[in-house]
Amino acid sequence: MVSTLFVGCGGGNDSADTSADAETTEKTEESADAGSGSHKCGFVVGSFEHVFYQTIRDGIESKAKELGMEAIVTDAELDPNIATNKVQDLTAQGCEAIALSCNDAAGVKPAIENADAEGVAMFTFDCSTDSEAINCFVGTDNYKGGQLGGQELLKYSEDGDTVGIICYPTASSCLDRQNGALDVLKDEDRTVVYDNDYQGDANKAQEIMENMLTANPDMAAVFCVGDPAATGALAAIKAAGSDCKIIGFDGNPEAKEAISDTEGNGKWWVSEIAQNPTLIGETIVEQMQKYLDEGKVDAAEIPIDPYVIDASNVADEM
């Protein structure tokens, strides 16, 4: 039976992945090399600081170039106000269609509907919002991914144990992951600690994990709804000398490296719910192109199945 415990959440800035340097950011703010440029489309990813969104960007740019689409790719820094401004900017630049990751579903909904009212075809990827203006959403089946995370928590704990979830409820995709895990755990003999919000920030996740371990020093395992959370959790667990196991979510390179290091970080970071960000980026471009050419998409929602990475298959993923 799930019981709710409250834990604290601290501040701090996350530089989860610094490979998106100024040069890369300037490049992605400009139009990608797009051949004939038969359609001009805009894309707003969550944050260039996160390798997951860098990989989506790469998938977008590669497919856009292949199809001859002029693609302008930018990021919202996980801020709905910035996302709104970027949608307005892309509309003003004459984009026929815009796709964005709705990291704050309520915060970006007005921008989506305003752009739609101006004749821009609207799409979402990774995480969406409830609006009839959206023609197609492409993203990981996050609820299913959360169920896999819940199953991993059960795998690495026993009846009567305490397990945790590091959450990000303002992002619809991460809320789906949280709910999927909770549904798996609800009839199991575990105490689940999950009332927190790491806000996409590894430093906040580290503080949340520290608070979890202070209150529950024997916590058996923690499910992190994003890899920046897993990175923060790992730092806290190691500092505390805990044996708590980590299940991450994204499938980023740092997760694979940790899991493969069975004598090092793999002693704690034991599994990962993996996404396919390249395929997400490629697929949203294909659906936008199809809509602009034919006036239709293949489906209103196109889910990309997640899967588990652990020591048994991580070598195949690297």
Backbone hydrogen bonds, N-H to C=O, Kabsch-Sander energy under -0.5 kcal/mol:
donor,donor_aa,acceptor,acceptor_aa,energy
2,V,186,K,-0.7
7,V,195,D,-1.2
17,D,49,E,-0.8
20,A,17,D,-0.6
21,D,19,S,-2.0
25,T,21,D,-2.6
26,E,22,A,-2.7
27,K,23,E,-2.0
28,T,24,T,-2.4
29,E,25,T,-1.5
30,E,26,E,-0.7
30,E,27,K,-1.0
32,A,71,A,-3.2
34,A,32,A,-0.7
37,G,34,A,-2.1
38,S,68,G,-2.3
39,H,68,G,-0.5
41,C,39,H,-0.6
41,C,70,E,-2.9
42,G,97,A,-2.4
43,F,72,I,-2.5
44,V,99,A,-2.4
45,V,43,F,-0.5
45,V,74,T,-2.6
50,H,47,S,-1.4
53,Y,50,H,-0.7
54,Q,50,H,-1.8
55,T,51,V,-2.3
56,I,52,F,-1.8
57,R,53,Y,-2.5
58,D,54,Q,-2.1
59,G,55,T,-2.1
60,I,56,I,-2.6
61,E,57,R,-2.9
62,S,58,D,-2.4
63,K,59,G,-2.2
64,A,60,I,-2.7
65,K,61,E,-2.1
66,E,62,S,-2.0
67,L,63,K,-2.2
68,G,64,A,-0.9
68,G,65,K,-0.6
69,M,64,A,-2.8
70,E,39,H,-3.1
71,A,69,M,-0.8
72,I,41,C,-2.4
73,V,28,T,-1.0
73,V,30,E,-0.7
73,V,71,A,-0.6
74,T,43,F,-2.7
74,T,72,I,-0.5
76,A,45,V,-1.9
78,L,46,G,-2.4
79,D,76,A,-1.9
83,A,79,D,-2.5
84,T,80,P,-2.3
85,N,81,N,-2.1
86,K,82,I,-2.6
87,V,83,A,-2.3
88,Q,84,T,-2.2
89,D,85,N,-2.5
90,L,86,K,-2.7
91,T,87,V,-2.1
92,A,88,Q,-2.3
93,Q,89,D,-1.6
94,G,91,T,-1.6
95,C,90,L,-2.0
96,E,40,K,-3.0
97,A,40,K,-0.9
98,I,121,A,-2.3
99,A,42,G,-2.4
100,L,123,F,-1.5
101,S,44,V,-2.3
102,C,100,L,-0.7
102,C,127,C,-2.9
103,N,101,S,-1.7
105,A,170,T,-0.9
108,V,104,D,-1.7
109,K,105,A,-0.8
112,I,108,V,-2.0
113,E,109,K,-2.2
114,N,110,P,-2.4
115,A,111,A,-2.2
116,D,112,I,-2.2
117,A,113,E,-1.9
118,E,114,N,-1.0
118,E,115,A,-0.5
119,G,116,D,-1.9
120,V,115,A,-2.3
121,A,96,E,-2.4
122,M,133,A,-0.7
123,F,98,I,-2.4
124,T,136,C,-2.2
125,F,100,L,-1.6
126,D,138,V,-2.0
127,C,125,F,-2.8
131,S,129,T,-1.2
134,I,131,S,-1.3
135,N,122,M,-3.1
137,F,300,A,-2.2
138,V,124,T,-1.8
139,G,302,I,-1.6
141,D,304,I,-1.9
142,N,140,T,-2.0
145,G,141,D,-2.2
146,G,142,N,-2.5
147,Q,143,Y,-2.1
148,L,144,K,-2.1
149,G,145,G,-2.2
150,G,146,G,-2.5
151,Q,147,Q,-2.3
152,E,148,L,-2.0
153,L,149,G,-2.0
154,L,150,G,-2.0
155,K,151,Q,-2.0
156,Y,152,E,-1.9
157,S,154,L,-1.3
160,G,189,D,-3.2
161,D,158,E,-2.3
163,V,191,T,-2.7
164,G,221,A,-2.2
165,I,193,V,-2.3
166,I,223,F,-2.4
167,C,165,I,-0.7
171,A,168,Y,-1.6
172,S,102,C,-0.7
172,S,170,T,-0.6
175,L,171,A,-2.4
176,D,172,S,-2.1
177,R,173,S,-1.6
178,Q,174,C,-2.4
179,N,175,L,-2.6
180,G,176,D,-2.3
181,A,177,R,-2.1
182,L,178,Q,-2.5
183,D,179,N,-2.2
184,V,180,G,-1.4
185,L,181,A,-1.9
186,K,182,L,-1.4
188,E,185,L,-2.1
190,R,188,E,-2.0
191,T,161,D,-2.1
192,V,3,S,-0.7
192,V,190,R,-0.6
193,V,163,V,-2.3
193,V,191,T,-0.5
194,Y,5,L,-0.6
194,Y,192,V,-0.6
195,D,5,L,-1.1
196,N,194,Y,-1.6
198,Y,167,C,-3.1
201,D,198,Y,-2.4
202,A,200,G,-0.5
205,A,201,D,-2.2
206,Q,202,A,-2.2
207,E,203,N,-1.8
208,I,204,K,-2.5
209,M,205,A,-2.6
210,E,206,Q,-2.3
211,N,207,E,-2.3
212,M,208,I,-2.4
213,L,209,M,-2.5
214,T,210,E,-2.1
215,A,211,N,-2.1
216,N,212,M,-2.3
219,M,216,N,-2.1
220,A,162,T,-2.6
221,A,162,T,-0.7
222,V,245,K,-2.7
223,F,164,G,-2.7
224,C,222,V,-0.6
224,C,247,I,-3.1
225,V,166,I,-1.9
225,V,223,F,-0.5
227,D,249,F,-1.0
229,A,226,G,-0.7
230,A,226,G,-1.5
231,T,227,D,-2.4
232,G,228,P,-2.0
233,A,229,A,-2.7
234,L,230,A,-2.5
235,A,231,T,-1.6
236,A,232,G,-1.9
237,I,233,A,-2.8
238,K,234,L,-2.5
239,A,235,A,-2.0
240,A,236,A,-1.8
241,G,237,I,-0.7
241,G,238,K,-0.9
242,S,237,I,-2.2
245,K,220,A,-2.3
246,I,268,W,-3.4
247,I,222,V,-2.6
248,G,246,I,-0.5
248,G,271,S,-2.2
250,D,273,I,-2.9
255,A,252,N,-0.9
256,K,252,N,-1.8
257,E,253,P,-2.7
258,A,254,E,-2.0
259,I,255,A,-2.7
260,S,256,K,-2.2
261,D,257,E,-1.0
261,D,258,A,-0.8
262,T,260,S,-1.7
264,G,261,D,-1.7
266,G,261,D,-2.6
267,K,264,G,-2.0
268,W,265,N,-1.7
269,W,265,N,-2.8
270,V,246,I,-1.3
270,V,268,W,-1.4
271,S,246,I,-1.5
272,E,309,I,-2.1
273,I,248,G,-2.2
274,A,272,E,-0.8
274,A,307,Y,-3.6
275,Q,250,D,-2.5
280,I,276,N,-1.9
281,G,277,P,-2.5
282,E,278,T,-2.5
283,T,279,L,-2.6
284,I,280,I,-2.1
285,V,281,G,-1.5
286,E,282,E,-2.1
287,Q,283,T,-2.3
288,M,284,I,-2.0
289,Q,285,V,-2.5
290,K,286,E,-2.3
291,Y,287,Q,-2.3
292,L,288,M,-2.4
293,D,289,Q,-2.0
294,E,290,K,-3.3
295,G,290,K,-0.5
295,G,291,Y,-2.1
296,K,290,K,-0.6
302,I,137,F,-2.9
304,I,139,G,-2.2
305,D,303,P,-0.5
307,Y,274,A,-1.3
309,I,272,E,-3.0
311,A,270,V,-0.5
313,N,310,D,-1.4
314,V,310,D,-1.7
316,D,313,N,-1.0
317,E,313,N,-0.6
317,E,314,V,-1.3
318,M,314,V,-0.6
318,M,315,A,-0.7
